[in-house]
Amino acid sequence: MNPYDEPLFGEAAPAIFQTSLFGFDTVAEFERAIQEGAPYYTRGKNPTVALFEAEVARLEEAEAAKAFASGMGAIAAALFAFVKPGDRVVTNRPVYAGAHNLLTGVLKRFGVETTFVDTRDTEGILRAIPGARLLYLESPASYTYEVLDLEPIAEAAHAEGALVLIDATYTAGVLAKPLKHGADLVLHSASKYFSGHSDVIAGVAAGRAELIEALKEPYMLLGAKLAPFEAWLLVRGLRTLELRLARHRETAARAAEFLKSHPAVRRVYWAEDDPLAKKYLRHGASLVSVELEDEAAARAFADHLKHFKVGVSWGGHESLVLPLFAQPRVARAYGFPKGLVRIHFGLEPTEELLGDLEQALSRVS
Ligand SMILES: Cc1ncc(COP(=O)(O)O)c(C=O)c1O
């Protein structure tokens, strides 16, 4: 059992250590806490946050994990920990827009170059590796869910001394184990499936202890600390993670089949259709994207849906749609067709969601 999960009174849910600091009776006790890595200030360490970190490390079968105030906090800390001016990063396209903007904006200003290569262009990724310091990859990719051929890519990266970081938000430690296929570090937006209830923004990184140790300086100094209450909600979310993913998948898989047969839909993006899904994915999750004829069709579809709110993010209990044209910066960055819509299938009854898709598509001219 991990030391942060010892019940005090046999409680079924863990206590929350909702405190900013820990006080000691003597200087010697304070010194001992520092030496032993015990909590003394919540920005550095908090038992509730440590419990969430231990749970994620167990899930990812990693030596250690570090939690952050957001997925972007984890991504930024990892990039700042491992790259310096003059370095080059290789990333796959389409990668999550925030990471794309961090690489092409802030990090470019700090003298870090990025090479973008399509997710399924394994040869292109392999060609881009020599001379790169780090590979920042996402699989399945954002918005279109192509699966990376991680094993040969990680092997080539390690032969060149480059680190491999994987944004594994989609697979959530359950649907894939990137660390087993050669990744050095996995990064998650815990705001998605780990939370599952759309009430937390959080991030977490997991991997070898020495790499997690290297994240601690940017973590401490950039201040992207996870709050104890959010960590407590995340521990609760993890308890139903696998069940929720199975349910999300059931609805999304049926919806993907229905959407493929609909005349108003030009193309369906669903992770299980990728040729590499069998090798790397246990199963798909909640996300399906559809390409409709144009922006007007995408707008009409989203507006006529009754059970799906228009909204960013995903991974919660409620169904959402995101027409990509409504986020012009993202759409432009990847050259997405105007009619592309991302759908997150929540936990509502499957038949209701399928019926809603059907009625909304029937109103798309
Ligand atoms: C794949 C992926 N990675 C990272 C992030 C960033 O996470 P957060 O919003 O928790 O900062 C997101 C958010 O949408 C995402 O979809």
The ligand as an SDF file (V2000), in Angstrom:
LIG
                    3D

 16 16  0  0  0  0  0  0  0  0999 V2000
   -4.6100   15.7900  -25.8810 C   0  0  0  0  0  0  0  0  0  0  0  0
   -4.5480   16.9290  -24.9130 C   0  0  0  0  0  0  0  0  0  0  0  0
   -3.3930   17.1710  -24.2720 N   0  0  0  0  0  0  0  0  0  0  0  0
   -3.2690   18.1870  -23.4120 C   0  0  0  0  0  0  0  0  0  0  0  0
   -4.3290   19.0490  -23.1710 C   0  0  0  0  0  0  0  0  0  0  0  0
   -4.1330   20.1950  -22.2240 C   0  0  0  0  0  0  0  0  0  0  0  0
   -4.6760   19.8930  -20.9900 O   0  0  0  0  0  0  0  0  0  0  0  0
   -5.2570   20.9630  -19.9580 P   0  0  0  0  0  0  0  0  0  0  0  0
   -6.4390   21.6150  -20.6050 O   0  0  0  0  0  0  0  0  0  0  0  0
   -5.5740   20.1450  -18.7650 O   0  0  0  0  0  0  0  0  0  0  0  0
   -4.1710   21.9670  -19.7180 O   0  0  0  0  0  0  0  0  0  0  0  0
   -5.5610   18.8290  -23.7930 C   0  0  0  0  0  0  0  0  0  0  0  0
   -6.7020   19.7180  -23.5060 C   0  0  0  0  0  0  0  0  0  0  0  0
   -7.6670   19.7960  -24.2270 O   0  0  0  0  0  0  0  0  0  0  0  0
   -5.6640   17.7440  -24.7150 C   0  0  0  0  0  0  0  0  0  0  0  0
   -6.8110   17.5110  -25.3800 O   0  0  0  0  0  0  0  0  0  0  0  0
  1  2  1  0
  2  3  1  0
  2 15  2  0
  3  4  2  0
  4  5  1  0
  5  6  1  0
  5 12  2  0
  6  7  1  0
  7  8  1  0
  8  9  2  0
  8 10  1  0
  8 11  1  0
 12 13  1  0
 12 15  1  0
 13 14  2  0
 15 16  1  0
M  END
$$$$
